[in-house]
C-alpha cells in the first residue's frame, strides 16, 4: 500500500518520522548519530522504533557548501553530487559556476555541489617560473648579426586578469620578451 495509506493509521503515524525532500535538496539521514544514507526528492518515512533519527537538509541549488555542513559526512555522499577542488600552496584556482566567474581560491581543499550548477576550475601556478627564449638572430644598429639566448623569470600576481583578459599569457610573455630584447640589442653599434 502507499505511504499515505500507512500514515493514515494513527499508531503508525506516531511511530514514524516523515520527511519531504524538494527537487533541489538532499537529506542526509543519521540514526543514533551514525550516517545511514541520503534521500533525494520525494516523501520518505522512517520507523522511530529503529532508533533516533536526525535529518540534515542540504540545499543543492547553491553550489557553495553551507558553513554548517558537517564536513566529516562529505565522503559518505556519492561523488556525482559534489566536486572536490584541491589547491596546492603554489597555486590559486579560479572557480566558475555555469561558465561565470565565481571566485578565487587560495590553497586548501574545497567542495562544491554540482548537481544543479556546472562547476569548472582553472588553476594558476603562482610560484616563480623561468622562461627560456632560445637563440634569437638579431641585428645591431650597425647591421652586425648576433645570436642571443634569453632567460627571464616571472610570477603571476593577478590570476583573474591572467586567465580572463589575456589569451595564452605564456605566449604573450614570450613575444613581449622577444620584442624587448630586439629593441634593446637594436640600439647597440
C-alpha positions in Angstrom: 0.0 0.0 0.0 1.0 3.6 -0.4 2.8 5.7 2.3 -0.3 7.9 2.7 -2.4 4.8 3.5 0.0 3.7 6.2 0.3 7.1 7.7 -3.5 7.4 7.9 -3.3 4.9 10.7 -2.7 6.9 13.9 -0.4 4.3 15.6 1.8 4.0 12.5 2.0 7.8 12.1 3.1 8.2 15.8 5.9 5.8 15.3 7.2 7.3 12.1 9.4 10.2 11.1 8.3 11.6 7.7 10.3 14.0 5.6 9.6 15.6 2.3 12.6 16.4 0.2 12.4 19.1 -2.5 13.8 18.9 -6.1 16.9 21.0 -5.2 17.5 19.2 -2.0 19.2 16.2 -0.5 18.7 15.0 3.1 21.4 13.1 5.0 20.0 10.5 7.3 21.6 9.8 10.6 20.3 7.2 13.1 21.6 7.4 16.6 24.3 9.7 15.3 25.6 7.3 12.6 25.3 8.0 8.9 22.7 5.8 7.3 22.3 7.2 3.8 20.7 10.1 1.9 17.3 10.8 0.5 16.6 12.6 -2.8 13.4 14.3 -3.9 10.2 12.7 -2.6 8.4 11.8 0.6 10.2 9.3 2.9 9.2 7.7 6.2 11.4 6.1 8.9 10.3 3.9 11.9 11.2 5.6 15.1 11.4 2.2 16.8 14.7 1.6 15.0 16.4 4.5 16.8 16.6 8.2 17.0 16.7 9.8 13.5 18.4 13.1 12.6 18.0 14.7 9.2 20.5 17.1 7.7 18.8 19.1 4.9 21.1 20.3 2.1 20.1 23.0 -0.4 21.9 21.9 -3.6 20.7 24.8 -5.8 23.6 26.9 -4.4 27.0 25.2 -5.3 28.7 26.6 -2.2 28.6 24.3 0.8 26.9 25.9 3.8 29.3 26.6 6.7 27.1 24.5 8.9 27.5 21.4 6.8 29.1 18.5 8.7 32.3 18.1 6.6 33.0 14.6 8.1 30.0 13.4 6.1 31.1 14.5 2.6 32.9 11.3 1.9 29.7 9.4 2.5 27.8 11.2 -0.3 28.1 9.9 -3.8 30.8 11.8 -5.6 28.4 12.6 -8.5 26.8 15.2 -6.3 29.9 17.2 -5.5 33.2 18.4 -6.8 36.3 18.3 -4.7 38.9 21.0 -5.5 42.4 20.8 -4.1 44.6 23.8 -4.5 48.3 23.4 -3.6 50.4 26.0 -1.7 51.9 27.3 -5.0 48.6 27.7 -6.8 45.4 29.7 -7.0 42.2 28.4 -8.5 39.5 30.3 -10.3 36.1 28.8 -9.9 33.3 29.3 -12.5 29.6 28.5 -11.9 27.8 27.8 -15.2 30.7 29.4 -17.1 30.6 32.6 -15.0 33.5 33.7 -12.8 32.5 32.9 -9.1 35.7 33.4 -7.0 39.4 32.9 -6.5 40.5 30.1 -4.2 43.7 30.0 -2.1 45.5 26.9 -1.0 43.2 24.3 0.6 40.5 21.7 -0.1 37.1 22.9 -1.2 33.8 21.1 -2.1 31.1 22.3 -4.4 27.6 20.9 -5.1 27.4 20.2 -8.9 24.0 18.7 -9.2 22.2 21.8 -10.5 25.2 24.1 -11.4 28.1 23.3 -13.6 31.3 23.9 -11.6 34.6 24.4 -13.5 38.0 25.2 -12.1 41.0 26.8 -13.7 44.4 26.5 -11.9 47.1 29.1 -12.0 50.7 28.5 -10.8 51.9 31.4 -8.6 55.5 30.3 -8.0 58.4 31.9 -9.8 58.7 30.5 -13.3 61.8 30.6 -15.6 61.1 31.0 -19.3 63.8 30.2 -21.8 63.8 32.0 -25.1 66.2 30.1 -27.3 68.6 31.6 -29.9 67.3 34.8 -31.4 69.0 36.1 -34.6 69.2 39.9 -34.3 70.9 42.9 -36.0 72.6 45.6 -34.1 72.3 49.3 -35.2 75.4 48.9 -37.3 73.9 45.8 -39.0 76.0 43.2 -37.2 74.2 39.9 -36.8 74.3 38.3 -33.4 72.6 35.3 -31.8 71.3 35.7 -28.2 69.6 33.3 -25.8 67.4 34.9 -23.2 66.2 33.6 -19.8 63.5 35.5 -18.0 61.7 34.9 -14.7 58.1 35.8 -13.9 55.4 35.2 -11.3 51.7 35.6 -11.9 50.3 38.1 -9.4 46.8 38.8 -10.8 45.4 35.3 -11.5 41.9 36.5 -12.7 43.3 39.0 -15.1 45.8 36.4 -16.3 43.0 34.0 -17.2 40.2 36.3 -18.2 41.8 39.2 -20.1 44.9 37.6 -21.7 44.7 34.8 -24.2 47.6 32.4 -23.6 49.6 34.6 -21.2 52.7 32.5 -21.6 52.8 33.0 -25.3 52.2 36.8 -24.8 55.1 36.9 -22.4 57.3 35.0 -24.8 56.5 37.6 -27.6 56.9 40.6 -25.3 60.4 39.3 -24.1 61.5 38.8 -27.8 60.4 42.3 -28.8 62.1 43.9 -25.7 65.3 42.0 -26.5 65.2 43.1 -30.2 64.6 46.7 -29.2 67.5 46.6 -26.6 70.0 45.0 -28.9 69.0 47.1 -31.9 70.3 50.2 -30.2 73.9 49.0 -30.0 76.6 49.8 -32.5 
